[in-house]
Amino acid sequence: MSEMRDMIVDVVERMLKEKVDKDLVDTVEQGNWAPELWELFKENGMTAVAITEENGGAGGDIEDLLNIVRLTGKYAAPIPFTETTFANYLLQFTQLQIIEDLATYMLCPNQAFTLENGKLTGEAIQVPWARHTKHLVTLAHSTEGTHLVEIDLSQAEIKLGTNLASEPRDTVIFHHATASQVSAVLSPDKVHTITTLNSAFQLALMTGAIDKINDLTIQYTKEREQFGRPIHRFQLVQQHIVNLAGETAIALAAFNNVTEALQMNSQHSEVAYACIRFEEIIQAVTTIAHQVHAAIGTTHEHSLHQFTRRLWSWRDEGASTSYWTHFVATQLLENSGDSLWGYLTSFSASSPLLKVEG
């Protein structure tokens, strides 16, 4: 990390440690959120970290932003930070104007809206934080192709819903609503890049949650006693802790690889590998954590479930593991020529395993 990035991460973590506790996270289950925390992030310039100075932002990079997203996942911050900052990142990516207000996004190709004469029609489910935000950034299909569109949510019919973690995941319906901004037609490579970026943001959130689950589990094994001694002294528990620490380290390494690849514009391979590996990590981490905590980890009074439920929910949002395994398999077959094994064994740093143009 750069010195500037270290400073940003330190400031954000101190804010989250001070402001976010279990009770605040629980407010999501009552349909509320934390506007005071959002204002604190905004006042400290965190919502504009990855926006260029020309667009009124701080001129940071996506690695800075993703590390903040990781921390919001680590503390389960009940604010639409990921949604607003990613929506603006996409607007900037497609040469549209960024927006000041709270925003969200929906990028599932199967739920893309229809765009005709600047009017948006269609329905999308599981839109994050729609009820609390003012703008939606989404994909829309016209007779010309696929576009990125920004539209005011005051024109939408919104039906409330939640995911497994009780976070807002609403249904949004438009009937010939006027789009505020429409991008030029997006090439298939650009659509794939947007999907890749979406997965990178999801990976950041999940990395934070995994890190927190590891911390909670280690803390619990030091506090919980059986037969007169802390349970972390028992060999079986130690084995669980070692396995959990290993999976956490892999998650952090994969996240760092993704952020580095994004800086080098070679993110497609790393995101694909990370998403596939995270499927195994999430299964292992949540299983081990709940085994160690036993029944108390599932109770509402304990905070563990706040993070395991988010992991399960976030895993199922965005591009699926099957999408990325299909992507990897297709790329391998298209690039391997007559011998897949020969291609794999002759791989070198100067010959990327997966290459996406655009």
C-alpha distance (Angstrom), angle and dihedral (degrees) to the residues before:
residue distance angle dihedral
M1 . . .
S2 3.77 . .
E3 3.80 120.3 .
M4 3.81 90.2 -108.6
R5 3.79 91.7 50.6
D6 3.79 91.2 48.9
M7 3.78 89.1 53.8
I8 3.82 92.9 48.9
V9 3.80 92.4 48.8
D10 3.80 91.4 47.5
V11 3.81 93.1 50.7
V12 3.82 93.3 47.7
E13 3.79 94.1 46.6
R14 3.80 91.7 50.3
M15 3.81 90.4 50.8
L16 3.79 92.6 49.1
K17 3.82 93.9 45.5
E18 3.78 90.1 52.2
K19 3.80 99.6 42.2
V20 3.81 107.6 30.2
D21 3.79 122.6 71.0
K22 3.78 135.0 149.8
D23 3.80 93.3 -86.6
L24 3.81 92.1 54.3
V25 3.79 91.4 49.5
D26 3.80 88.9 49.1
T27 3.80 90.5 59.8
V28 3.82 87.5 76.9
E29 3.79 89.0 69.1
Q30 3.80 88.9 60.2
G31 3.81 90.3 53.2
N32 3.81 94.3 -101.9
W33 3.78 134.5 117.6
A34 3.84 138.4 -165.5
P35 3.83 110.0 -92.4
E36 3.83 91.4 166.5
L37 3.81 90.0 58.9
W38 3.80 90.0 48.3
E39 3.80 91.2 52.7
L40 3.80 89.6 49.8
F41 3.81 90.6 53.4
K42 3.79 90.2 46.9
E43 3.81 94.5 48.0
N44 3.80 90.0 51.9
G45 3.81 91.8 51.3
M46 3.79 95.5 -115.5
T47 3.80 94.2 129.5
A48 3.82 90.3 60.5
V49 3.81 99.8 41.6
A50 3.81 96.8 115.9
I51 3.80 96.4 35.9
T52 3.80 114.9 105.8
E53 3.77 119.6 -110.8
E54 3.82 88.6 -117.9
N55 3.80 87.9 62.4
G56 3.79 93.5 46.6
G57 3.79 96.9 -95.8
A58 3.79 135.6 123.1
G59 3.80 95.0 -97.8
G60 3.80 94.8 -124.4
D61 3.77 124.8 141.7
I62 3.76 136.4 -110.7
E63 3.80 91.9 -97.5
D64 3.81 89.1 61.3
L65 3.79 90.8 49.8
L66 3.79 95.7 46.1
N67 3.78 91.3 52.3
I68 3.81 89.3 55.1
V69 3.81 89.5 48.2
R70 3.81 88.3 51.1
L71 3.81 90.0 56.0
T72 3.81 93.2 48.7
G73 3.79 86.1 54.8
K74 3.81 91.2 48.3
Y75 3.80 91.0 55.6
A76 3.83 97.3 32.5
A77 3.81 87.8 -127.1
P78 3.83 107.7 -159.3
I79 3.81 96.0 -135.8
P80 3.82 132.3 99.8
F81 3.80 92.0 -115.6
T82 3.80 96.9 132.8
E83 3.78 91.8 45.0
T84 3.82 96.7 49.1
T85 3.79 96.8 42.6
F86 3.80 93.9 44.6
A87 3.81 91.5 47.4
N88 3.81 89.0 54.6
Y89 3.79 91.9 44.3
L90 3.82 89.0 55.4
L91 3.80 92.3 47.6
Q92 3.79 89.8 52.2
F93 3.82 90.6 45.1
T94 3.82 90.9 56.1
Q95 3.83 94.5 42.6
L96 3.81 94.7 -107.5
Q97 3.80 126.8 134.2
I98 3.79 117.8 -88.2
I99 3.80 119.3 -125.7
E100 3.79 130.7 -131.9
D101 3.81 100.0 -148.3
L102 3.78 131.4 76.2
A103 3.78 111.8 -71.3
T104 3.77 141.8 178.5
Y105 3.78 137.0 -167.7
M106 3.79 143.7 -142.1
L107 3.81 118.2 -162.3
C108 3.79 104.9 164.2
P109 3.85 105.2 131.4
N110 3.79 90.6 -148.0
Q111 3.80 89.9 59.2
A112 3.79 98.9 44.1
F113 3.78 114.2 139.5
T114 3.79 126.8 -122.8
L115 3.80 116.4 -109.1
E116 3.80 120.2 -158.7
N117 3.81 124.5 164.9
G118 3.80 90.6 -18.3
K119 3.82 92.1 -52.4
L120 3.81 122.0 122.0
T121 3.79 123.3 -145.9
G122 3.78 131.0 174.1
E123 3.78 147.0 67.1
A124 3.80 132.3 -93.4
I125 3.80 127.6 -173.8
Q126 3.80 130.2 -154.2
V127 3.80 94.4 29.9
P128 3.82 106.0 168.1
W129 3.80 118.4 -119.4
A130 3.82 93.5 -15.6
R131 3.81 93.1 147.5
H132 3.82 91.8 57.3
T133 3.82 99.7 40.7
K134 3.79 133.6 75.0
H135 3.80 104.6 -149.5
L136 3.78 136.6 43.6
V137 3.80 124.7 -153.1
T138 3.78 110.6 -162.6
L139 3.79 147.3 146.3
A140 3.78 119.2 -93.3
H141 3.80 132.5 -174.2
S142 3.80 121.9 -137.2
T143 3.78 131.3 170.1
E144 3.82 86.7 -91.8
G145 3.81 97.1 52.7
T146 3.80 140.7 -92.2
H147 3.80 121.9 -21.3
L148 3.78 137.8 -177.6
V149 3.78 108.6 -122.9
E150 3.80 134.4 -169.0
I151 3.78 117.0 -157.1
D152 3.80 138.0 172.1
L153 3.79 111.2 -107.3
S154 3.81 91.4 -147.0
Q155 3.82 84.9 82.9
A156 3.81 92.9 56.4
E157 3.75 134.1 91.7
I158 3.81 104.8 -131.7
K159 3.79 124.1 -160.4
L160 3.78 113.7 -166.4
G161 3.79 121.7 -121.0
T162 3.79 140.9 150.6
N163 3.78 140.0 -147.9
L164 3.81 126.2 -126.6
A165 3.81 89.9 -79.0
S166 3.84 91.4 53.0
E167 3.80 91.2 -112.3
P168 3.83 115.0 146.5
R169 3.80 111.1 -87.6
D170 3.77 106.7 165.1
T171 3.78 138.0 -177.6
V172 3.82 113.0 -117.6
I173 3.80 121.6 -161.5
F174 3.81 127.1 -172.9
H175 3.80 127.0 -171.2
H176 3.81 110.5 -166.7
A177 3.81 91.2 -39.4
T178 3.81 119.1 174.6
A179 3.79 114.3 -108.5
S180 3.81 115.3 -135.6
Q181 3.82 95.2 -153.8
V182 3.80 133.4 10.6
S183 3.79 124.7 -170.6
A184 3.76 126.8 -141.5
V185 3.80 115.5 -90.1
L186 3.80 109.8 -65.5
S187 3.79 119.1 -132.1
P188 3.83 118.2 -130.7
D189 3.82 88.0 -106.6
K190 3.80 91.0 54.7
V191 3.79 91.7 48.5
H192 3.80 88.8 51.0
T193 3.81 90.5 48.6
I194 3.81 89.8 52.8
T195 3.81 89.1 50.5
T196 3.79 89.4 49.4
L197 3.80 92.3 50.6
N198 3.80 90.1 49.2
S199 3.81 90.0 54.1
A200 3.81 90.6 48.1
F201 3.80 90.1 56.8
Q202 3.82 90.5 47.9
L203 3.81 89.7 50.2
A204 3.81 89.6 52.7
L205 3.80 91.6 53.7
M206 3.80 92.6 46.5
T207 3.80 92.9 47.4
G208 3.79 89.5 56.3
A209 3.79 92.6 49.1
I210 3.81 91.7 48.5
D211 3.79 90.4 51.0
K212 3.81 90.4 51.6
I213 3.81 93.2 47.8
N214 3.79 89.1 53.1
D215 3.82 90.8 50.6
L216 3.81 93.0 47.5
T217 3.78 92.4 49.2
I218 3.79 95.1 49.3
Q219 3.80 90.4 47.3
Y220 3.81 91.5 49.9
T221 3.82 93.4 51.3
K222 3.80 89.4 54.4
E223 3.81 93.7 49.0
R224 3.79 101.1 39.4
E225 3.81 115.2 81.3
Q226 3.79 131.9 -162.6
F227 3.79 125.6 178.3
G228 3.76 90.6 0.8
R229 3.80 100.2 -53.7
P230 3.82 138.8 77.7
I231 3.78 112.0 -86.3
H232 3.82 92.4 -125.1
R233 3.80 86.5 76.5
F234 3.81 92.5 65.0
Q235 3.79 114.7 96.1
L236 3.80 96.3 -131.7
V237 3.80 91.6 51.8
Q238 3.81 90.0 47.2
Q239 3.80 88.9 54.6
H240 3.81 89.9 52.6
I241 3.80 91.1 49.2
V242 3.81 92.3 49.5
N243 3.81 91.6 50.6
L244 3.81 91.3 46.6
A245 3.80 91.8 49.2
G246 3.81 90.1 50.1
E247 3.79 93.5 52.3
T248 3.81 90.6 46.1
A249 3.80 90.7 51.7
I250 3.81 90.5 50.2
A251 3.81 90.6 50.6
L252 3.80 92.1 50.8
A253 3.82 91.6 46.5
A254 3.81 91.5 49.4
F255 3.81 90.8 48.9
N256 3.81 91.3 50.1
N257 3.81 90.0 48.9
V258 3.81 89.9 52.2
T259 3.81 94.2 49.9
E260 3.80 91.4 47.3
A261 3.80 91.1 48.3
L262 3.81 90.6 50.5
Q263 3.78 89.3 55.9
M264 3.81 89.2 52.7
N265 3.83 93.6 43.5
S266 3.81 91.3 -120.8
Q267 3.78 96.6 107.7
H268 3.80 101.6 127.4
S269 3.80 96.4 81.6
E270 3.79 96.2 42.3
V271 3.79 94.3 47.1
A272 3.80 90.8 49.0
Y273 3.80 93.1 50.7
A274 3.80 92.6 44.2
C275 3.80 94.2 50.0
I276 3.79 91.6 50.1
R277 3.81 92.8 47.5
F278 3.81 92.9 45.0
E279 3.79 89.7 63.1
E280 3.81 87.9 65.6
I281 3.80 93.8 38.9
I282 3.80 93.6 54.4
Q283 3.79 92.2 48.9
A284 3.81 92.0 49.7
V285 3.82 97.0 41.9
T286 3.80 96.7 48.5
T287 3.81 92.9 43.1
I288 3.80 94.0 50.1
A289 3.81 94.4 43.5
H290 3.79 93.6 51.3
Q291 3.80 92.3 44.1
V292 3.80 91.0 53.7
H293 3.80 94.4 43.8
A294 3.82 91.9 42.7
A295 3.80 115.9 -170.6
I296 3.80 96.4 -16.9
G297 3.81 91.5 66.6
T298 3.80 91.0 65.4
T299 3.80 95.8 49.7
H300 3.78 120.3 103.1
E301 3.80 90.7 -125.4
H302 3.80 92.2 64.3
S303 3.81 121.0 71.8
L304 3.82 98.2 -141.6
H305 3.79 94.1 90.0
Q306 3.80 90.8 55.2
F307 3.79 88.3 68.6
T308 3.80 102.4 34.1
R309 3.80 91.0 51.0
R310 3.79 89.9 50.2
L311 3.78 91.2 50.1
W312 3.79 91.7 53.1
S313 3.81 91.0 45.9
W314 3.82 97.1 46.2
R315 3.80 91.3 46.2
D316 3.81 89.4 61.9
E317 3.81 95.1 48.4
G318 3.79 125.0 86.2
A319 3.79 122.2 7.3
S320 3.80 111.2 -2.0
T321 3.79 128.2 -126.5
S322 3.80 88.6 -108.2
Y323 3.83 88.8 57.1
W324 3.79 90.8 55.5
T325 3.81 96.0 42.4
H326 3.81 88.9 51.5
F327 3.81 89.1 48.6
V328 3.81 92.5 51.1
A329 3.81 93.2 45.6
T330 3.80 92.5 48.3
Q331 3.79 92.8 48.6
L332 3.80 92.2 48.5
L333 3.78 92.8 50.1
E334 3.81 93.5 46.0
N335 3.81 93.9 49.1
S336 3.80 102.4 36.6
G337 3.82 98.9 73.7
D338 3.80 113.9 -165.0
S339 3.80 96.4 -16.9
L340 3.80 123.9 45.0
W341 3.80 91.1 -178.7
G342 3.78 91.8 50.4
Y343 3.78 90.6 49.7
L344 3.81 92.7 50.2
T345 3.80 94.4 46.9
S346 3.80 93.2 46.5
F347 3.81 93.3 51.4
S348 3.79 115.3 133.7
A349 3.79 136.9 171.8
S350 3.78 89.5 -103.9
S351 3.79 91.1 56.8
P352 3.82 109.6 53.2
L353 3.79 113.5 -142.4
L354 3.77 92.0 -136.6
K355 3.76 123.0 27.4
V356 3.78 127.5 -175.2
E357 3.77 119.5 -174.4
G358 3.78 122.5 -142.1
